[in-house]
Amino acid sequence: MLVAGARCAGAFTATASYAARRDAILPGWLTIAGYVVAVLQLAAGLFFPLVLFPLWVLVVSIVLLRRTARVEAVQPATTPA
């Protein structure tokens, strides 16, 4: 069951990295890191690659939150009159 979960996490990471790279949602270095994490998840069922998936998700979350805050700072919300 643990190996199956690792493989599912690897498939998700590969798919998410591909979509993020195609649509330019994430920086290139982060999508490449996602590909590396995906390969390690798919190839091994050991403990170490299982730690990489939550770390990748954490970094992606931080990058997206900082990007959203930056976009909101550039485009302030308008209030209806």
Residue frames as qw, qx, qy, qz and C-alpha x, y, z in Angstrom:
[[0.000, 0.886, 0.464, 0.000, 0.00, 0.00, 0.00],
 [0.312, -0.783, 0.102, 0.529, 2.86, 2.39, 0.77],
 [0.378, -0.145, 0.602, 0.688, 4.49, 1.75, -2.60],
 [0.198, 0.611, 0.684, 0.346, 1.19, 2.29, -4.41],
 [0.132, -0.926, -0.267, 0.231, 0.75, 5.62, -2.63],
 [0.371, -0.574, 0.340, 0.646, 4.26, 6.67, -3.61],
 [0.331, 0.161, 0.700, 0.611, 3.56, 5.83, -7.23],
 [0.071, 0.809, 0.567, 0.134, 0.30, 7.78, -7.19],
 [0.248, -0.868, -0.023, 0.430, 2.12, 10.76, -5.69],
 [0.405, -0.297, 0.534, 0.681, 4.76, 10.46, -8.43],
 [0.257, 0.472, 0.703, 0.466, 2.13, 10.40, -11.15],
 [0.070, -0.915, -0.385, 0.094, 0.41, 13.43, -9.63],
 [0.353, -0.716, 0.186, 0.573, 3.69, 15.34, -9.34],
 [0.383, -0.021, 0.635, 0.670, 4.61, 14.59, -12.96],
 [0.145, 0.666, 0.655, 0.326, 1.18, 15.65, -14.22],
 [0.188, -0.921, -0.243, 0.237, 1.08, 18.81, -12.12],
 [0.400, -0.542, 0.333, 0.660, 4.62, 19.77, -13.19],
 [0.342, 0.234, 0.675, 0.610, 3.76, 19.23, -16.84],
 [0.032, 0.817, 0.545, 0.185, 0.62, 21.37, -16.60],
 [0.309, -0.863, -0.067, 0.395, 2.42, 24.09, -14.64],
 [0.419, -0.328, 0.464, 0.709, 5.25, 24.22, -17.18],
 [0.275, 0.439, 0.692, 0.502, 2.88, 24.23, -20.16],
 [0.073, -0.870, -0.437, -0.217, 0.79, 27.08, -18.76],
 [0.362, 0.434, -0.276, 0.778, 3.76, 28.93, -17.18],
 [0.566, -0.737, -0.240, -0.282, 2.14, 28.86, -13.74],
 [0.741, -0.618, 0.119, 0.234, 5.31, 27.91, -11.86],
 [0.038, 0.828, -0.505, -0.240, 8.95, 28.86, -12.41],
 [0.759, 0.420, -0.482, -0.122, 10.99, 26.52, -14.58],
 [0.159, 0.421, -0.814, 0.367, 13.27, 25.40, -11.74],
 [0.519, -0.105, 0.605, -0.595, 10.27, 24.25, -9.74],
 [0.871, 0.281, -0.041, -0.400, 8.77, 22.24, -12.57],
 [0.585, 0.468, -0.656, 0.093, 12.10, 20.52, -13.16],
 [0.141, -0.307, 0.783, -0.522, 12.30, 19.77, -9.43],
 [0.753, 0.072, 0.303, -0.579, 8.81, 18.30, -9.76],
 [0.815, 0.387, -0.385, -0.196, 9.97, 16.02, -12.55],
 [0.292, 0.429, -0.789, 0.329, 12.88, 14.83, -10.39],
 [0.429, -0.152, 0.642, -0.617, 10.57, 14.17, -7.44],
 [0.839, 0.216, 0.017, -0.498, 8.16, 12.31, -9.74],
 [0.686, 0.411, -0.600, -0.016, 10.89, 10.03, -11.09],
 [0.072, 0.326, -0.811, 0.480, 12.15, 9.26, -7.60],
 [0.608, -0.025, 0.449, -0.655, 8.61, 8.56, -6.41],
 [0.861, 0.297, -0.153, -0.383, 7.90, 6.26, -9.33],
 [0.613, 0.457, -0.637, 0.100, 11.22, 4.41, -9.14],
 [0.297, 0.167, -0.794, 0.503, 11.55, 3.78, -5.42],
 [0.590, -0.595, -0.434, -0.330, 9.32, 2.81, -2.55],
 [0.565, -0.081, -0.513, 0.642, 11.79, 3.80, 0.14],
 [0.260, -0.756, -0.448, 0.400, 11.26, 6.38, 2.86],
 [0.302, -0.371, 0.126, 0.869, 13.42, 9.15, 1.41],
 [0.013, 0.220, 0.554, 0.803, 11.43, 9.78, -1.76],
 [0.251, -0.672, -0.691, -0.085, 8.24, 9.86, 0.31],
 [0.318, -0.643, -0.246, 0.652, 9.60, 12.90, 2.13],
 [0.228, -0.081, 0.374, 0.895, 10.23, 14.75, -1.14],
 [0.045, -0.545, -0.693, -0.470, 6.57, 14.87, -2.17],
 [0.282, -0.836, -0.437, 0.176, 5.34, 16.89, 0.85],
 [0.387, -0.510, 0.106, 0.761, 8.35, 19.18, 0.52],
 [0.182, 0.165, 0.573, 0.782, 7.57, 19.79, -3.16],
 [0.151, -0.719, -0.632, -0.245, 3.93, 20.52, -2.31],
 [0.382, -0.747, -0.255, 0.480, 5.05, 22.95, 0.41],
 [0.318, -0.298, 0.297, 0.850, 7.38, 24.84, -1.95],
 [0.054, 0.396, 0.662, 0.634, 4.70, 24.99, -4.68],
 [0.246, -0.788, -0.563, 0.034, 2.21, 26.35, -2.16],
 [0.368, -0.649, -0.063, 0.663, 4.60, 29.05, -0.98],
 [0.245, -0.055, 0.479, 0.841, 5.44, 30.09, -4.56],
 [0.053, -0.553, -0.684, -0.472, 1.77, 30.29, -5.50],
 [0.313, -0.803, -0.446, 0.243, 0.84, 32.25, -2.38],
 [0.345, -0.517, 0.108, 0.776, 3.64, 34.75, -2.91],
 [0.164, 0.151, 0.601, 0.768, 2.70, 35.11, -6.57],
 [0.142, -0.707, -0.658, -0.219, -0.96, 35.75, -5.69],
 [0.342, -0.768, -0.253, 0.478, 0.03, 38.37, -3.12],
 [0.317, -0.286, 0.329, 0.843, 2.27, 40.07, -5.66],
 [0.057, 0.389, 0.674, 0.626, -0.49, 40.15, -8.29],
 [0.238, -0.797, -0.555, 0.015, -2.99, 41.59, -5.81],
 [0.376, -0.631, -0.055, 0.677, -0.48, 44.27, -4.79],
 [0.223, -0.063, 0.481, 0.846, -0.03, 45.33, -8.41],
 [0.250, -0.367, -0.565, -0.696, -3.75, 45.33, -9.22],
 [0.135, 0.060, 0.639, -0.754, -5.67, 46.77, -6.26],
 [0.069, 0.501, 0.861, 0.056, -9.32, 45.81, -6.00],
 [0.116, -0.215, -0.165, -0.956, -11.79, 48.40, -7.19],
 [0.140, 0.366, 0.767, -0.509, -14.93, 49.10, -5.21],
 [0.103, 0.569, 0.655, 0.486, -18.21, 49.72, -7.00],
 [0.028, 0.082, -0.154, 0.984, -19.46, 53.27, -6.69]]
